[in-house]
Amino acid sequence: MLYFVKNNMLHRLPVSRRCDCIYKNEPLRDTIPNDVERCVYCMNYWPDDEA
Ligand SMILES: [Zn+2]
């Protein structure tokens, strides 16, 4: 899983359907930093997201 930080918020890539942020070439990372907020939509597990 890859992540990126946008507006000091950590999002997942691909972005969750529930999240309205758009990935625009922010630096990608494969670890979760501790010093940023986590997007609740991207970082929470939603059981129906995989459908
Ligand atoms: Zn997000």
mmCIF file of the protein (N, C-alpha, C, O) and its ligand, coordinates in Angstrom:
data_MODEL
# 
_entry.id   MODEL 
# 
loop_
_entity.id 
_entity.type 
_entity.pdbx_number_of_molecules 
1 polymer     1 
2 non-polymer 1 
# 
_entity_poly.entity_id                      1 
_entity_poly.type                           'polypeptide(L)' 
_entity_poly.nstd_linkage                   no 
_entity_poly.nstd_monomer                   no 
_entity_poly.pdbx_seq_one_letter_code       MLYFVKNNMLHRLPVSRRCDCIYKNEPLRDTIPNDVERCVYCMNYWPDDEA 
_entity_poly.pdbx_seq_one_letter_code_can   MLYFVKNNMLHRLPVSRRCDCIYKNEPLRDTIPNDVERCVYCMNYWPDDEA 
_entity_poly.pdbx_strand_id                 A 
# 
loop_
_entity_poly_seq.entity_id 
_entity_poly_seq.num 
_entity_poly_seq.mon_id 
_entity_poly_seq.hetero 
1 1  MET n 
1 2  LEU n 
1 3  TYR n 
1 4  PHE n 
1 5  VAL n 
1 6  LYS n 
1 7  ASN n 
1 8  ASN n 
1 9  MET n 
1 10 LEU n 
1 11 HIS n 
1 12 ARG n 
1 13 LEU n 
1 14 PRO n 
1 15 VAL n 
1 16 SER n 
1 17 ARG n 
1 18 ARG n 
1 19 CYS n 
1 20 ASP n 
1 21 CYS n 
1 22 ILE n 
1 23 TYR n 
1 24 LYS n 
1 25 ASN n 
1 26 GLU n 
1 27 PRO n 
1 28 LEU n 
1 29 ARG n 
1 30 ASP n 
1 31 THR n 
1 32 ILE n 
1 33 PRO n 
1 34 ASN n 
1 35 ASP n 
1 36 VAL n 
1 37 GLU n 
1 38 ARG n 
1 39 CYS n 
1 40 VAL n 
1 41 TYR n 
1 42 CYS n 
1 43 MET n 
1 44 ASN n 
1 45 TYR n 
1 46 TRP n 
1 47 PRO n 
1 48 ASP n 
1 49 ASP n 
1 50 GLU n 
1 51 ALA n 
# 
loop_
_struct_asym.id 
_struct_asym.entity_id 
A 1 
B 2 
# 
loop_
_chem_comp.id 
_chem_comp.type 
_chem_comp.mon_nstd_flag 
ALA 'L-peptide linking' y 
ARG 'L-peptide linking' y 
ASN 'L-peptide linking' y 
ASP 'L-peptide linking' y 
CYS 'L-peptide linking' y 
GLU 'L-peptide linking' y 
HIS 'L-peptide linking' y 
ILE 'L-peptide linking' y 
LEU 'L-peptide linking' y 
LYS 'L-peptide linking' y 
MET 'L-peptide linking' y 
PHE 'L-peptide linking' y 
PRO 'L-peptide linking' y 
SER 'L-peptide linking' y 
THR 'L-peptide linking' y 
TRP 'L-peptide linking' y 
TYR 'L-peptide linking' y 
VAL 'L-peptide linking' y 
ZN  non-polymer         . 
# 
_pdbx_entity_nonpoly.entity_id   2 
_pdbx_entity_nonpoly.name        ? 
_pdbx_entity_nonpoly.comp_id     ZN 
# 
_pdbx_nonpoly_scheme.asym_id         B 
_pdbx_nonpoly_scheme.entity_id       2 
_pdbx_nonpoly_scheme.mon_id          ZN 
_pdbx_nonpoly_scheme.ndb_seq_num     1 
_pdbx_nonpoly_scheme.pdb_seq_num     101 
_pdbx_nonpoly_scheme.auth_seq_num    101 
_pdbx_nonpoly_scheme.pdb_mon_id      ZN 
_pdbx_nonpoly_scheme.auth_mon_id     ZN 
_pdbx_nonpoly_scheme.pdb_strand_id   A 
_pdbx_nonpoly_scheme.pdb_ins_code    . 
# 
loop_
_atom_site.group_PDB 
_atom_site.id 
_atom_site.type_symbol 
_atom_site.label_atom_id 
_atom_site.label_alt_id 
_atom_site.label_comp_id 
_atom_site.label_asym_id 
_atom_site.label_entity_id 
_atom_site.label_seq_id 
_atom_site.pdbx_PDB_ins_code 
_atom_site.Cartn_x 
_atom_site.Cartn_y 
_atom_site.Cartn_z 
_atom_site.occupancy 
_atom_site.B_iso_or_equiv 
_atom_site.pdbx_formal_charge 
_atom_site.auth_seq_id 
_atom_site.auth_comp_id 
_atom_site.auth_asym_id 
_atom_site.auth_atom_id 
_atom_site.pdbx_PDB_model_num 
ATOM   1   N  N  . MET A 1 1  ? 0.844   -1.198 0.000  1.00 0.00 ? 1   MET A N  1 
ATOM   2   C  CA . MET A 1 1  ? 0.000   0.000  0.000  1.00 0.00 ? 1   MET A CA 1 
ATOM   3   C  C  . MET A 1 1  ? 0.877   1.245  0.000  1.00 0.00 ? 1   MET A C  1 
ATOM   4   O  O  . MET A 1 1  ? 1.878   1.307  0.714  1.00 0.00 ? 1   MET A O  1 
ATOM   5   N  N  . LEU A 1 2  ? 0.506   2.214  -0.786 1.00 0.00 ? 2   LEU A N  1 
ATOM   6   C  CA . LEU A 1 2  ? 1.246   3.475  -0.832 1.00 0.00 ? 2   LEU A CA 1 
ATOM   7   C  C  . LEU A 1 2  ? 0.391   4.578  -0.218 1.00 0.00 ? 2   LEU A C  1 
ATOM   8   O  O  . LEU A 1 2  ? -0.839  4.529  -0.219 1.00 0.00 ? 2   LEU A O  1 
ATOM   9   N  N  . TYR A 1 3  ? 1.097   5.568  0.301  1.00 0.00 ? 3   TYR A N  1 
ATOM   10  C  CA . TYR A 1 3  ? 0.427   6.679  0.965  1.00 0.00 ? 3   TYR A CA 1 
ATOM   11  C  C  . TYR A 1 3  ? 1.016   7.988  0.468  1.00 0.00 ? 3   TYR A C  1 
ATOM   12  O  O  . TYR A 1 3  ? 2.134   8.027  -0.044 1.00 0.00 ? 3   TYR A O  1 
ATOM   13  N  N  . PHE A 1 4  ? 0.272   9.026  0.621  1.00 0.00 ? 4   PHE A N  1 
ATOM   14  C  CA . PHE A 1 4  ? 0.811   10.347 0.332  1.00 0.00 ? 4   PHE A CA 1 
ATOM   15  C  C  . PHE A 1 4  ? 0.195   11.362 1.290  1.00 0.00 ? 4   PHE A C  1 
ATOM   16  O  O  . PHE A 1 4  ? -0.890  11.163 1.836  1.00 0.00 ? 4   PHE A O  1 
ATOM   17  N  N  . VAL A 1 5  ? 0.920   12.440 1.468  1.00 0.00 ? 5   VAL A N  1 
ATOM   18  C  CA . VAL A 1 5  ? 0.475   13.496 2.381  1.00 0.00 ? 5   VAL A CA 1 
ATOM   19  C  C  . VAL A 1 5  ? 0.009   14.681 1.569  1.00 0.00 ? 5   VAL A C  1 
ATOM   20  O  O  . VAL A 1 5  ? 0.723   15.174 0.695  1.00 0.00 ? 5   VAL A O  1 
ATOM   21  N  N  . LYS A 1 6  ? -1.180  15.130 1.862  1.00 0.00 ? 6   LYS A N  1 
ATOM   22  C  CA . LYS A 1 6  ? -1.721  16.308 1.204  1.00 0.00 ? 6   LYS A CA 1 
ATOM   23  C  C  . LYS A 1 6  ? -2.361  17.181 2.268  1.00 0.00 ? 6   LYS A C  1 
ATOM   24  O  O  . LYS A 1 6  ? -3.188  16.707 3.047  1.00 0.00 ? 6   LYS A O  1 
ATOM   25  N  N  . ASN A 1 7  ? -1.987  18.445 2.306  1.00 0.00 ? 7   ASN A N  1 
ATOM   26  C  CA . ASN A 1 7  ? -2.498  19.364 3.320  1.00 0.00 ? 7   ASN A CA 1 
ATOM   27  C  C  . ASN A 1 7  ? -2.329  18.808 4.733  1.00 0.00 ? 7   ASN A C  1 
ATOM   28  O  O  . ASN A 1 7  ? -3.219  18.916 5.576  1.00 0.00 ? 7   ASN A O  1 
ATOM   29  N  N  . ASN A 1 8  ? -1.157  18.210 4.963  1.00 0.00 ? 8   ASN A N  1 
ATOM   30  C  CA . ASN A 1 8  ? -0.813  17.659 6.275  1.00 0.00 ? 8   ASN A CA 1 
ATOM   31  C  C  . ASN A 1 8  ? -1.748  16.530 6.710  1.00 0.00 ? 8   ASN A C  1 
ATOM   32  O  O  . ASN A 1 8  ? -1.903  16.259 7.900  1.00 0.00 ? 8   ASN A O  1 
ATOM   33  N  N  . MET A 1 9  ? -2.358  15.889 5.738  1.00 0.00 ? 9   MET A N  1 
ATOM   34  C  CA . MET A 1 9  ? -3.230  14.752 6.003  1.00 0.00 ? 9   MET A CA 1 
ATOM   35  C  C  . MET A 1 9  ? -2.738  13.567 5.184  1.00 0.00 ? 9   MET A C  1 
ATOM   36  O  O  . MET A 1 9  ? -2.422  13.696 4.001  1.00 0.00 ? 9   MET A O  1 
ATOM   37  N  N  . LEU A 1 10 ? -2.680  12.405 5.839  1.00 0.00 ? 10  LEU A N  1 
ATOM   38  C  CA . LEU A 1 10 ? -2.184  11.222 5.157  1.00 0.00 ? 10  LEU A CA 1 
ATOM   39  C  C  . LEU A 1 10 ? -3.331  10.495 4.464  1.00 0.00 ? 10  LEU A C  1 
ATOM   40  O  O  . LEU A 1 10 ? -4.347  10.173 5.080  1.00 0.00 ? 10  LEU A O  1 
ATOM   41  N  N  . HIS A 1 11 ? -3.146  10.245 3.170  1.00 0.00 ? 11  HIS A N  1 
ATOM   42  C  CA . HIS A 1 11 ? -4.138  9.515  2.395  1.00 0.00 ? 11  HIS A CA 1 
ATOM   43  C  C  . HIS A 1 11 ? -3.509  8.266  1.806  1.00 0.00 ? 11  HIS A C  1 
ATOM   44  O  O  . HIS A 1 11 ? -2.287  8.139  1.733  1.00 0.00 ? 11  HIS A O  1 
ATOM   45  N  N  . ARG A 1 12 ? -4.344  7.373  1.400  1.00 0.00 ? 12  ARG A N  1 
ATOM   46  C  CA . ARG A 1 12 ? -3.932  6.135  0.770  1.00 0.00 ? 12  ARG A CA 1 
ATOM   47  C  C  . ARG A 1 12 ? -3.997  6.311  -0.734 1.00 0.00 ? 12  ARG A C  1 
ATOM   48  O  O  . ARG A 1 12 ? -4.772  7.113  -1.256 1.00 0.00 ? 12  ARG A O  1 
ATOM   49  N  N  . LEU A 1 13 ? -3.160  5.538  -1.418 1.00 0.00 ? 13  LEU A N  1 
ATOM   50  C  CA . LEU A 1 13 ? -3.266  5.474  -2.871 1.00 0.00 ? 13  LEU A CA 1 
ATOM   51  C  C  . LEU A 1 13 ? -3.462  4.020  -3.290 1.00 0.00 ? 13  LEU A C  1 
ATOM   52  O  O  . LEU A 1 13 ? -2.633  3.185  -2.927 1.00 0.00 ? 13  LEU A O  1 
ATOM   53  N  N  . PRO A 1 14 ? -4.486  3.679  -4.014 1.00 0.00 ? 14  PRO A N  1 
ATOM   54  C  CA . PRO A 1 14 ? -5.534  4.558  -4.535 1.00 0.00 ? 14  PRO A CA 1 
ATOM   55  C  C  . PRO A 1 14 ? -6.397  5.154  -3.430 1.00 0.00 ? 14  PRO A C  1 
ATOM   56  O  O  . PRO A 1 14 ? -6.618  4.535  -2.389 1.00 0.00 ? 14  PRO A O  1 
ATOM   57  N  N  . VAL A 1 15 ? -6.872  6.352  -3.677 1.00 0.00 ? 15  VAL A N  1 
ATOM   58  C  CA . VAL A 1 15 ? -7.672  7.062  -2.687 1.00 0.00 ? 15  VAL A CA 1 
ATOM   59  C  C  . VAL A 1 15 ? -9.013  6.358  -2.517 1.00 0.00 ? 15  VAL A C  1 
ATOM   60  O  O  . VAL A 1 15 ? -9.619  5.884  -3.477 1.00 0.00 ? 15  VAL A O  1 
ATOM   61  N  N  . SER A 1 16 ? -9.452  6.305  -1.269 1.00 0.00 ? 16  SER A N  1 
ATOM   62  C  CA . SER A 1 16 ? -10.755 5.714  -0.996 1.00 0.00 ? 16  SER A CA 1 
ATOM   63  C  C  . SER A 1 16 ? -11.866 6.441  -1.753 1.00 0.00 ? 16  SER A C  1 
ATOM   64  O  O  . SER A 1 16 ? -11.805 7.652  -1.965 1.00 0.00 ? 16  SER A O  1 
ATOM   65  N  N  . ARG A 1 17 ? -12.857 5.693  -2.145 1.00 0.00 ? 17  ARG A N  1 
ATOM   66  C  CA . ARG A 1 17 ? -14.009 6.335  -2.804 1.00 0.00 ? 17  ARG A CA 1 
ATOM   67  C  C  . ARG A 1 17 ? -14.681 7.327  -1.884 1.00 0.00 ? 17  ARG A C  1 
ATOM   68  O  O  . ARG A 1 17 ? -15.319 8.273  -2.346 1.00 0.00 ? 17  ARG A O  1 
ATOM   69  N  N  . ARG A 1 18 ? -14.543 7.119  -0.576 1.00 0.00 ? 18  ARG A N  1 
ATOM   70  C  CA . ARG A 1 18 ? -15.204 8.004  0.384  1.00 0.00 ? 18  ARG A CA 1 
ATOM   71  C  C  . ARG A 1 18 ? -14.444 9.299  0.601  1.00 0.00 ? 18  ARG A C  1 
ATOM   72  O  O  . ARG A 1 18 ? -14.961 10.240 1.203  1.00 0.00 ? 18  ARG A O  1 
ATOM   73  N  N  . CYS A 1 19 ? -13.225 9.344  0.112  1.00 0.00 ? 19  CYS A N  1 
ATOM   74  C  CA . CYS A 1 19 ? -12.395 10.532 0.300  1.00 0.00 ? 19  CYS A CA 1 
ATOM   75  C  C  . CYS A 1 19 ? -12.499 11.416 -0.943 1.00 0.00 ? 19  CYS A C  1 
ATOM   76  O  O  . CYS A 1 19 ? -12.493 10.929 -2.073 1.00 0.00 ? 19  CYS A O  1 
ATOM   77  N  N  . ASP A 1 20 ? -12.594 12.716 -0.708 1.00 0.00 ? 20  ASP A N  1 
ATOM   78  C  CA . ASP A 1 20 ? -12.744 13.611 -1.862 1.00 0.00 ? 20  ASP A CA 1 
ATOM   79  C  C  . ASP A 1 20 ? -11.428 14.245 -2.286 1.00 0.00 ? 20  ASP A C  1 
ATOM   80  O  O  . ASP A 1 20 ? -11.427 15.143 -3.128 1.00 0.00 ? 20  ASP A O  1 
ATOM   81  N  N  . CYS A 1 21 ? -10.313 13.803 -1.725 1.00 0.00 ? 21  CYS A N  1 
ATOM   82  C  CA . CYS A 1 21 ? -9.041  14.370 -2.147 1.00 0.00 ? 21  CYS A CA 1 
ATOM   83  C  C  . CYS A 1 21 ? -8.624  13.741 -3.477 1.00 0.00 ? 21  CYS A C  1 
ATOM   84  O  O  . CYS A 1 21 ? -9.031  12.629 -3.814 1.00 0.00 ? 21  CYS A O  1 
ATOM   85  N  N  . ILE A 1 22 ? -7.811  14.474 -4.211 1.00 0.00 ? 22  ILE A N  1 
ATOM   86  C  CA . ILE A 1 22 ? -7.334  14.010 -5.512 1.00 0.00 ? 22  ILE A CA 1 
ATOM   87  C  C  . ILE A 1 22 ? -5.818  13.977 -5.487 1.00 0.00 ? 22  ILE A C  1 
ATOM   88  O  O  . ILE A 1 22 ? -5.167  14.954 -5.118 1.00 0.00 ? 22  ILE A O  1 
ATOM   89  N  N  . TYR A 1 23 ? -5.267  12.840 -5.886 1.00 0.00 ? 23  TYR A N  1 
ATOM   90  C  CA . TYR A 1 23 ? -3.816  12.712 -5.904 1.00 0.00 ? 23  TYR A CA 1 
ATOM   91  C  C  . TYR A 1 23 ? -3.235  13.491 -7.079 1.00 0.00 ? 23  TYR A C  1 
ATOM   92  O  O  . TYR A 1 23 ? -3.637  13.294 -8.226 1.00 0.00 ? 23  TYR A O  1 
ATOM   93  N  N  . LYS A 1 24 ? -2.289  14.372 -6.783 1.00 0.00 ? 24  LYS A N  1 
ATOM   94  C  CA . LYS A 1 24 ? -1.662  15.169 -7.839 1.00 0.00 ? 24  LYS A CA 1 
ATOM   95  C  C  . LYS A 1 24 ? -0.149  15.184 -7.662 1.00 0.00 ? 24  LYS A C  1 
ATOM   96  O  O  . LYS A 1 24 ? 0.448   16.218 -7.364 1.00 0.00 ? 24  LYS A O  1 
ATOM   97  N  N  . ASN A 1 25 ? 0.445   14.035 -7.848 1.00 0.00 ? 25  ASN A N  1 
ATOM   98  C  CA . ASN A 1 25 ? 1.911   13.940 -7.879 1.00 0.00 ? 25  ASN A CA 1 
ATOM   99  C  C  . ASN A 1 25 ? 2.584   14.315 -6.563 1.00 0.00 ? 25  ASN A C  1 
ATOM   100 O  O  . ASN A 1 25 ? 3.742   14.733 -6.553 1.00 0.00 ? 25  ASN A O  1 
ATOM   101 N  N  . GLU A 1 26 ? 1.864   14.167 -5.454 1.00 0.00 ? 26  GLU A N  1 
ATOM   102 C  CA . GLU A 1 26 ? 2.534   14.301 -4.179 1.00 0.00 ? 26  GLU A CA 1 
ATOM   103 C  C  . GLU A 1 26 ? 3.530   13.155 -4.016 1.00 0.00 ? 26  GLU A C  1 
ATOM   104 O  O  . GLU A 1 26 ? 3.343   12.088 -4.600 1.00 0.00 ? 26  GLU A O  1 
ATOM   105 N  N  . PRO A 1 27 ? 4.578   13.361 -3.234 1.00 0.00 ? 27  PRO A N  1 
ATOM   106 C  CA . PRO A 1 27 ? 5.538   12.269 -3.021 1.00 0.00 ? 27  PRO A CA 1 
ATOM   107 C  C  . PRO A 1 27 ? 4.862   11.064 -2.381 1.00 0.00 ? 27  PRO A C  1 
ATOM   108 O  O  . PRO A 1 27 ? 4.094   11.195 -1.428 1.00 0.00 ? 27  PRO A O  1 
ATOM   109 N  N  . LEU A 1 28 ? 5.164   9.898  -2.921 1.00 0.00 ? 28  LEU A N  1 
ATOM   110 C  CA . LEU A 1 28 ? 4.590   8.669  -2.378 1.00 0.00 ? 28  LEU A CA 1 
ATOM   111 C  C  . LEU A 1 28 ? 5.504   8.098  -1.317 1.00 0.00 ? 28  LEU A C  1 
ATOM   112 O  O  . LEU A 1 28 ? 6.722   8.267  -1.362 1.00 0.00 ? 28  LEU A O  1 
ATOM   113 N  N  . ARG A 1 29 ? 4.895   7.418  -0.362 1.00 0.00 ? 29  ARG A N  1 
ATOM   114 C  CA . ARG A 1 29 ? 5.672   6.763  0.685  1.00 0.00 ? 29  ARG A CA 1 
ATOM   115 C  C  . ARG A 1 29 ? 5.005   5.457  1.041  1.00 0.00 ? 29  ARG A C  1 
ATOM   116 O  O  . ARG A 1 29 ? 3.793   5.302  0.887  1.00 0.00 ? 29  ARG A O  1 
ATOM   117 N  N  . ASP A 1 30 ? 5.810   4.507  1.524  1.00 0.00 ? 30  ASP A N  1 
ATOM   118 C  CA . ASP A 1 30 ? 5.235   3.212  1.872  1.00 0.00 ? 30  ASP A CA 1 
ATOM   119 C  C  . ASP A 1 30 ? 5.222   2.991  3.379  1.00 0.00 ? 30  ASP A C  1 
ATOM   120 O  O  . ASP A 1 30 ? 4.969   1.881  3.847  1.00 0.00 ? 30  ASP A O  1 
ATOM   121 N  N  . THR A 1 31 ? 5.490   4.031  4.123  1.00 0.00 ? 31  THR A N  1 
ATOM   122 C  CA . THR A 1 31 ? 5.369   3.957  5.574  1.00 0.00 ? 31  THR A CA 1 
ATOM   123 C  C  . THR A 1 31 ? 4.428   5.056  6.050  1.00 0.00 ? 31  THR A C  1 
ATOM   124 O  O  . THR A 1 31 ? 4.184   6.038  5.349  1.00 0.00 ? 31  THR A O  1 
ATOM   125 N  N  . ILE A 1 32 ? 3.909   4.867  7.250  1.00 0.00 ? 32  ILE A N  1 
ATOM   126 C  CA . ILE A 1 32 ? 2.960   5.832  7.800  1.00 0.00 ? 32  ILE A CA 1 
ATOM   127 C  C  . ILE A 1 32 ? 3.697   6.742  8.781  1.00 0.00 ? 32  ILE A C  1 
ATOM   128 O  O  . ILE A 1 32 ? 4.151   6.281  9.829  1.00 0.00 ? 32  ILE A O  1 
ATOM   129 N  N  . PRO A 1 33 ? 3.818   8.006  8.457  1.00 0.00 ? 33  PRO A N  1 
ATOM   130 C  CA . PRO A 1 33 ? 4.495   8.928  9.386  1.00 0.00 ? 33  PRO A CA 1 
ATOM   131 C  C  . PRO A 1 33 ? 3.636   9.191  10.598 1.00 0.00 ? 33  PRO A C  1 
ATOM   132 O  O  . PRO A 1 33 ? 2.412   9.078  10.543 1.00 0.00 ? 33  PRO A O  1 
ATOM   133 N  N  . ASN A 1 34 ? 4.274   9.539  11.682 1.00 0.00 ? 34  ASN A N  1 
ATOM   134 C  CA . ASN A 1 34 ? 3.554   9.759  12.932 1.00 0.00 ? 34  ASN A CA 1 
ATOM   135 C  C  . ASN A 1 34 ? 3.156   11.207 13.135 1.00 0.00 ? 34  ASN A C  1 
ATOM   136 O  O  . ASN A 1 34 ? 2.384   11.525 14.040 1.00 0.00 ? 34  ASN A O  1 
ATOM   137 N  N  . ASP A 1 35 ? 3.679   12.077 12.298 1.00 0.00 ? 35  ASP A N  1 
ATOM   138 C  CA . ASP A 1 35 ? 3.520   13.507 12.583 1.00 0.00 ? 35  ASP A CA 1 
ATOM   139 C  C  . ASP A 1 35 ? 2.462   14.168 11.711 1.00 0.00 ? 35  ASP A C  1 
ATOM   140 O  O  . ASP A 1 35 ? 2.428   15.394 11.607 1.00 0.00 ? 35  ASP A O  1 
ATOM   141 N  N  . VAL A 1 36 ? 1.602   13.378 11.083 1.00 0.00 ? 36  VAL A N  1 
ATOM   142 C  CA . VAL A 1 36 ? 0.540   13.967 10.276 1.00 0.00 ? 36  VAL A CA 1 
ATOM   143 C  C  . VAL A 1 36 ? -0.795  13.366 10.684 1.00 0.00 ? 36  VAL A C  1 
ATOM   144 O  O  . VAL A 1 36 ? -0.857  12.280 11.262 1.00 0.00 ? 36  VAL A O  1 
ATOM   145 N  N  . GLU A 1 37 ? -1.843  14.079 10.378 1.00 0.00 ? 37  GLU A N  1 
ATOM   146 C  CA . GLU A 1 37 ? -3.184  13.551 10.595 1.00 0.00 ? 37  GLU A CA 1 
ATOM   147 C  C  . GLU A 1 37 ? -3.445  12.439 9.582  1.00 0.00 ? 37  GLU A C  1 
ATOM   148 O  O  . GLU A 1 37 ? -2.863  12.434 8.498  1.00 0.00 ? 37  GLU A O  1 
ATOM   149 N  N  . ARG A 1 38 ? -4.307  11.511 9.930  1.00 0.00 ? 38  ARG A N  1 
ATOM   150 C  CA . ARG A 1 38 ? -4.658  10.444 8.997  1.00 0.00 ? 38  ARG A CA 1 
ATOM   151 C  C  . ARG A 1 38 ? -6.081  10.664 8.501  1.00 0.00 ? 38  ARG A C  1 
ATOM   152 O  O  . ARG A 1 38 ? -7.004  10.889 9.284  1.00 0.00 ? 38  ARG A O  1 
ATOM   153 N  N  . CYS A 1 39 ? -6.231  10.597 7.214  1.00 0.00 ? 39  CYS A N  1 
ATOM   154 C  CA . CYS A 1 39 ? -7.555  10.724 6.628  1.00 0.00 ? 39  CYS A CA 1 
ATOM   155 C  C  . CYS A 1 39 ? -8.420  9.560  7.106  1.00 0.00 ? 39  CYS A C  1 
ATOM   156 O  O  . CYS A 1 39 ? -8.052  8.399  6.929  1.00 0.00 ? 39  CYS A O  1 
ATOM   157 N  N  . VAL A 1 40 ? -9.554  9.862  7.702  1.00 0.00 ? 40  VAL A N  1 
ATOM   158 C  CA . VAL A 1 40 ? -10.395 8.796  8.248  1.00 0.00 ? 40  VAL A CA 1 
ATOM   159 C  C  . VAL A 1 40 ? -10.986 7.944  7.124  1.00 0.00 ? 40  VAL A C  1 
ATOM   160 O  O  . VAL A 1 40 ? -11.258 6.758  7.311  1.00 0.00 ? 40  VAL A O  1 
ATOM   161 N  N  . TYR A 1 41 ? -11.179 8.552  5.970  1.00 0.00 ? 41  TYR A N  1 
ATOM   162 C  CA . TYR A 1 41 ? -11.777 7.804  4.859  1.00 0.00 ? 41  TYR A CA 1 
ATOM   163 C  C  . TYR A 1 41 ? -10.778 6.855  4.242  1.00 0.00 ? 41  TYR A C  1 
ATOM   164 O  O  . TYR A 1 41 ? -11.112 5.712  3.931  1.00 0.00 ? 41  TYR A O  1 
ATOM   165 N  N  . CYS A 1 42 ? -9.559  7.316  4.064  1.00 0.00 ? 42  CYS A N  1 
ATOM   166 C  CA . CYS A 1 42 ? -8.545  6.463  3.449  1.00 0.00 ? 42  CYS A CA 1 
ATOM   167 C  C  . CYS A 1 42 ? -7.983  5.446  4.436  1.00 0.00 ? 42  CYS A C  1 
ATOM   168 O  O  . CYS A 1 42 ? -7.701  4.311  4.049  1.00 0.00 ? 42  CYS A O  1 
ATOM   169 N  N  . MET A 1 43 ? -7.817  5.820  5.682  1.00 0.00 ? 43  MET A N  1 
ATOM   170 C  CA . MET A 1 43 ? -7.051  4.984  6.597  1.00 0.00 ? 43  MET A CA 1 
ATOM   171 C  C  . MET A 1 43 ? -7.920  4.039  7.401  1.00 0.00 ? 43  MET A C  1 
ATOM   172 O  O  . MET A 1 43 ? -7.402  3.100  8.005  1.00 0.00 ? 43  MET A O  1 
ATOM   173 N  N  . ASN A 1 44 ? -9.222  4.258  7.428  1.00 0.00 ? 44  ASN A N  1 
ATOM   174 C  CA . ASN A 1 44 ? -10.099 3.302  8.089  1.00 0.00 ? 44  ASN A CA 1 
ATOM   175 C  C  . ASN A 1 44 ? -10.445 2.179  7.117  1.00 0.00 ? 44  ASN A C  1 
ATOM   176 O  O  . ASN A 1 44 ? -10.414 2.364  5.900  1.00 0.00 ? 44  ASN A O  1 
ATOM   177 N  N  . TYR A 1 45 ? -10.767 1.040  7.659  1.00 0.00 ? 45  TYR A N  1 
ATOM   178 C  CA . TYR A 1 45 ? -11.132 -0.092 6.823  1.00 0.00 ? 45  TYR A CA 1 
ATOM   179 C  C  . TYR A 1 45 ? -12.648 -0.118 6.628  1.00 0.00 ? 45  TYR A C  1 
ATOM   180 O  O  . TYR A 1 45 ? -13.418 -0.178 7.587  1.00 0.00 ? 45  TYR A O  1 
ATOM   181 N  N  . TRP A 1 46 ? -13.041 -0.073 5.385  1.00 0.00 ? 46  TRP A N  1 
ATOM   182 C  CA . TRP A 1 46 ? -14.476 -0.104 5.069  1.00 0.00 ? 46  TRP A CA 1 
ATOM   183 C  C  . TRP A 1 46 ? -14.755 -1.420 4.345  1.00 0.00 ? 46  TRP A C  1 
ATOM   184 O  O  . TRP A 1 46 ? -14.292 -1.610 3.221  1.00 0.00 ? 46  TRP A O  1 
ATOM   185 N  N  . PRO A 1 47 ? -15.497 -2.322 4.965  1.00 0.00 ? 47  PRO A N  1 
ATOM   186 C  CA . PRO A 1 47 ? -15.670 -3.667 4.396  1.00 0.00 ? 47  PRO A CA 1 
ATOM   187 C  C  . PRO A 1 47 ? -16.256 -3.668 2.997  1.00 0.00 ? 47  PRO A C  1 
ATOM   188 O  O  . PRO A 1 47 ? -15.978 -4.587 2.227  1.00 0.00 ? 47  PRO A O  1 
ATOM   189 N  N  . ASP A 1 48 ? -17.048 -2.682 2.642  1.00 0.00 ? 48  ASP A N  1 
ATOM   190 C  CA . ASP A 1 48 ? -17.680 -2.736 1.329  1.00 0.00 ? 48  ASP A CA 1 
ATOM   191 C  C  . ASP A 1 48 ? -16.868 -2.013 0.258  1.00 0.00 ? 48  ASP A C  1 
ATOM   192 O  O  . ASP A 1 48 ? -17.332 -1.876 -0.874 1.00 0.00 ? 48  ASP A O  1 
ATOM   193 N  N  . ASP A 1 49 ? -15.653 -1.544 0.598  1.00 0.00 ? 49  ASP A N  1 
ATOM   194 C  CA . ASP A 1 49 ? -14.855 -0.819 -0.382 1.00 0.00 ? 49  ASP A CA 1 
ATOM   195 C  C  . ASP A 1 49 ? -14.327 -1.710 -1.494 1.00 0.00 ? 49  ASP A C  1 
ATOM   196 O  O  . ASP A 1 49 ? -14.049 -1.235 -2.595 1.00 0.00 ? 49  ASP A O  1 
ATOM   197 N  N  . GLU A 1 50 ? -14.187 -3.004 -1.212 1.00 0.00 ? 50  GLU A N  1 
ATOM   198 C  CA . GLU A 1 50 ? -13.540 -3.869 -2.198 1.00 0.00 ? 50  GLU A CA 1 
ATOM   199 C  C  . GLU A 1 50 ? -14.514 -4.336 -3.279 1.00 0.00 ? 50  GLU A C  1 
ATOM   200 O  O  . GLU A 1 50 ? -14.103 -4.926 -4.278 1.00 0.00 ? 50  GLU A O  1 
ATOM   201 N  N  . ALA A 1 51 ? -15.768 -4.077 -3.082 1.00 0.00 ? 51  ALA A N  1 
ATOM   202 C  CA . ALA A 1 51 ? -16.764 -4.571 -4.040 1.00 0.00 ? 51  ALA A CA 1 
ATOM   203 C  C  . ALA A 1 51 ? -16.621 -3.879 -5.391 1.00 0.00 ? 51  ALA A C  1 
ATOM   204 O  O  . ALA A 1 51 ? -17.378 -4.172 -6.317 1.00 0.00 ? 51  ALA A O  1 
HETATM 205 ZN ZN . ZN  B 2 .  ? -8.159  10.459 2.091  1.00 0.00 2 101 ZN  A ZN 1 
# 
